[in-house]
Amino acid sequence: MRYAYYTLTFLVVLTISVMGFRGMRSTQPPIEVFPDMDRQAHYKPQAASKFFADGRADRPTPAGTVPRGRAENGAADPAFLRADDAHYLGKNADGSFVRGIPIAVGETMIKRGQDRYMIYCAPCHGALGDGNGITKQYGMVATPTFHDARLRDMAVGEIYNTVAHGKNTMQGYGDKLTPDDRWAVVAYFRALQRAHHGSLNDVPLEQRGELK
C-alpha cells in the first residue's frame, strides 16, 4: 500500500511538471486564493453617490481644516503654499518677470550659488560664464555667453525661470534646485557679469592695494 502512495505521488508530480509548467500564456486572469483586498469598491472622482444626502461622492472640506504648514500666527505659510509669485515663479502679479531678486542677497547666498553653479551650469556655460564649458570640446558650440548685452539686460525673473524650466536645448533644473538655490545661482550669475565688465573704479580705494 505504501508503494501505491509513492507511485501516486510520483504520477501527480510528473503530471504537474509536464502539463502545469509549459510556459504557455493565458488570457484568463490568475486564480487568487487570497486577494488581500487588492481590488476594492470605490468611487470615481466627482461621481454620484446615493449614500450621502447631497448625492455627491466628493466630500467638502470639513470646517476648520487648515493646510499643513500653517504659520504660528495662524496665517498660511507662504513657503508651503508658494503663494509669493515673485519668490517662487520670478514673476510680478501681472505676469511680468521681476527685475530685482526678491530674497536677501549676501555672501553666504552667493557662495551657495557659486557651488550650485559649478555643479549644474559650469559644464556648459564655463566657470566664467563665457560659454566655454567642457561640453564645447564635444561639439556643443551654441552655448551663449552671459556677458552679452541681451543677457545683462534680461530680468532676473526670466533667468530664474530658465534655471527652473530650461530653454531651447537646455534642460530645467527645477527638480534639482530649490527656489532659494535658483535665486542663489541667479545672484552668482549677476556676480559673474559684474566681474567681467568691472573696472578699477568698481574696487573700493582701501582694497585696490590688494590687486595684482
C-alpha positions as CSV (number, residue, x, y, z in Angstrom):
1,M,0.0,0.0,0.0
2,R,2.9,2.3,0.8
3,Y,4.3,1.9,-2.7
4,A,0.9,2.7,-4.1
5,Y,1.1,6.1,-2.4
6,Y,4.6,6.7,-3.6
7,T,3.5,5.8,-7.2
8,L,0.5,8.1,-7.0
9,T,2.7,11.0,-5.6
10,F,5.2,10.4,-8.4
11,L,2.5,10.4,-11.1
12,V,1.0,13.7,-9.7
13,V,4.3,15.4,-9.6
14,L,5.1,14.2,-13.1
15,T,1.8,15.3,-14.5
16,I,2.1,18.8,-12.9
17,S,5.7,19.1,-14.2
18,V,4.7,18.2,-17.8
19,M,1.3,19.8,-18.0
20,G,1.4,22.6,-15.5
21,F,4.6,24.4,-16.3
22,R,4.8,24.5,-20.0
23,G,5.3,28.3,-20.2
24,M,2.1,28.9,-22.1
25,R,0.4,32.2,-21.9
26,S,-3.2,32.5,-20.9
27,T,-5.7,35.3,-21.4
28,Q,-7.6,34.3,-18.3
29,P,-6.9,36.1,-15.0
30,P,-4.9,34.2,-12.5
31,I,-6.7,32.4,-9.7
32,E,-6.5,34.4,-6.5
33,V,-6.8,32.3,-3.4
34,F,-6.1,35.3,-1.1
35,P,-6.8,38.6,-3.0
36,D,-5.7,40.6,0.1
37,M,-8.1,43.4,-0.7
38,D,-6.2,44.2,-4.0
39,R,-9.5,45.3,-5.6
40,Q,-12.0,47.2,-3.5
41,A,-15.2,49.1,-4.4
42,H,-14.5,52.8,-4.7
43,Y,-16.0,55.9,-6.1
44,K,-14.6,57.7,-9.2
45,P,-13.8,61.4,-8.8
46,Q,-16.9,63.6,-9.0
47,A,-19.2,60.6,-9.2
48,A,-22.7,60.4,-7.8
49,S,-23.5,58.6,-4.6
50,K,-26.8,57.6,-3.0
51,F,-25.1,57.2,0.4
52,F,-24.7,60.9,1.0
53,A,-27.6,63.3,1.3
54,D,-26.3,65.7,-1.3
55,G,-25.8,62.9,-3.8
56,R,-22.1,63.6,-4.3
57,A,-19.2,61.1,-3.8
58,D,-16.7,64.0,-3.3
59,R,-16.9,65.4,0.2
60,P,-16.5,69.0,1.1
61,T,-13.5,70.0,3.3
62,P,-14.5,69.8,7.0
63,A,-15.0,73.2,8.7
64,G,-11.8,74.4,10.4
65,T,-9.4,72.5,8.2
66,V,-6.1,74.2,7.8
67,P,-3.2,73.4,5.4
68,R,-0.2,71.6,6.6
69,G,2.5,74.3,7.2
70,R,0.3,76.8,9.0
71,A,2.4,79.6,10.5
72,E,2.4,80.3,14.2
73,N,0.3,83.4,13.8
74,G,-2.4,81.4,12.2
75,A,-1.7,82.6,8.7
76,A,-1.0,80.2,5.9
77,D,2.8,79.6,5.4
78,P,3.8,81.1,2.0
79,A,6.7,78.6,1.9
80,F,4.3,75.8,2.0
81,L,1.6,77.3,-0.3
82,R,4.2,79.0,-2.5
83,A,1.9,82.0,-2.6
84,D,4.6,84.5,-3.3
85,D,4.9,84.6,-7.1
86,A,8.0,86.8,-7.1
87,H,9.8,84.3,-4.9
88,Y,8.6,81.0,-6.4
89,L,7.9,82.0,-10.0
90,G,10.1,85.0,-10.6
91,K,7.0,87.0,-11.7
92,N,5.0,90.0,-10.7
93,A,1.3,89.9,-10.1
94,D,0.7,91.0,-13.8
95,G,2.8,88.0,-15.1
96,S,5.9,90.1,-16.0
97,F,9.3,88.9,-14.8
98,V,10.7,90.6,-11.7
99,R,13.7,92.9,-12.2
100,G,15.2,92.5,-8.7
101,I,16.0,89.4,-6.6
102,P,13.1,89.1,-4.2
103,I,15.1,87.5,-1.3
104,A,18.0,88.8,0.7
105,V,21.4,88.6,-1.1
106,G,24.5,88.1,1.0
107,E,27.9,86.5,0.9
108,T,26.6,83.1,2.1
109,M,23.9,83.1,-0.6
110,I,26.4,84.0,-3.4
111,K,28.8,81.3,-2.3
112,R,25.9,78.8,-2.3
113,G,25.1,80.0,-5.8
114,Q,28.7,79.5,-6.9
115,D,28.6,75.9,-5.5
116,R,25.4,75.1,-7.4
117,Y,26.6,76.9,-10.5
118,M,29.8,74.9,-10.7
119,I,27.8,71.6,-10.4
120,Y,25.0,72.3,-12.8
121,C,25.9,75.3,-15.0
122,A,29.7,75.4,-15.5
123,P,29.9,72.2,-17.6
124,C,28.2,74.1,-20.4
125,H,28.5,77.8,-19.6
126,G,32.0,77.7,-18.2
127,A,33.4,78.7,-14.9
128,L,33.4,82.4,-16.0
129,G,30.0,82.3,-17.7
130,D,31.6,82.8,-21.1
131,G,30.1,79.7,-22.8
132,N,33.4,77.9,-22.8
133,G,32.4,74.8,-20.7
134,I,33.8,71.3,-21.2
135,T,30.8,70.4,-23.4
136,K,32.1,72.8,-26.1
137,Q,35.0,70.4,-26.6
138,Y,32.4,67.7,-27.6
139,G,30.6,69.7,-30.2
140,M,28.1,71.9,-28.2
141,V,29.0,75.2,-29.7
142,A,25.7,77.1,-29.3
143,T,26.1,77.8,-25.5
144,P,25.7,81.6,-25.1
145,T,28.0,83.8,-23.0
146,F,26.4,85.6,-20.1
147,H,28.3,88.7,-20.9
148,D,26.5,90.0,-24.0
149,A,24.0,92.9,-23.7
150,R,20.9,90.7,-24.1
151,L,21.6,88.7,-21.0
152,R,23.0,91.6,-19.0
153,D,19.7,93.4,-19.6
154,M,17.5,90.4,-19.0
155,A,15.2,90.5,-16.0
156,V,16.4,88.3,-13.1
157,G,12.9,86.6,-13.0
158,E,13.4,85.4,-16.6
159,I,16.8,84.0,-15.7
160,Y,15.2,82.3,-12.7
161,N,12.5,80.8,-14.9
162,T,15.2,79.5,-17.3
163,V,17.1,77.9,-14.5
164,A,13.9,76.2,-13.3
165,H,12.3,75.2,-16.6
166,G,15.1,75.3,-19.2
167,K,15.1,76.9,-22.6
168,N,15.7,75.6,-26.1
169,T,18.2,72.7,-25.7
170,M,18.9,73.5,-22.0
171,Q,17.1,71.3,-19.6
172,G,15.4,72.7,-16.5
173,Y,16.9,72.2,-13.0
174,G,13.7,72.8,-11.0
175,D,13.9,69.2,-9.8
176,K,17.4,69.6,-8.5
177,L,17.5,73.2,-7.2
178,T,15.2,74.6,-4.6
179,P,13.7,78.0,-5.2
180,D,16.2,79.6,-2.9
181,D,19.1,77.8,-4.7
182,R,17.8,79.0,-8.0
183,W,18.0,82.6,-6.8
184,A,21.4,81.9,-5.4
185,V,22.5,80.8,-8.9
186,V,20.9,83.9,-10.4
187,A,22.8,86.1,-7.9
188,Y,26.1,84.4,-8.8
189,F,25.2,84.8,-12.5
190,R,24.9,88.5,-11.9
191,A,28.2,88.5,-9.9
192,L,30.0,86.9,-12.9
193,Q,28.6,89.6,-15.2
194,R,29.6,92.3,-12.9
195,A,33.1,90.9,-12.5
196,H,33.5,90.5,-16.3
197,H,32.5,94.1,-17.1
198,G,34.0,95.6,-13.9
199,S,36.8,98.2,-13.8
200,L,39.2,99.5,-11.3
201,N,36.7,102.2,-10.4
202,D,34.4,99.5,-9.0
203,V,37.0,98.4,-6.4
204,P,36.9,100.4,-3.1
205,L,40.0,102.5,-2.6
206,E,41.1,100.6,0.5
207,Q,41.1,97.3,-1.4
208,R,42.9,98.4,-4.5
209,G,46.3,97.7,-3.0
210,E,45.4,94.0,-2.8
211,L,45.1,93.8,-6.6
212,K,48.0,92.4,-8.6
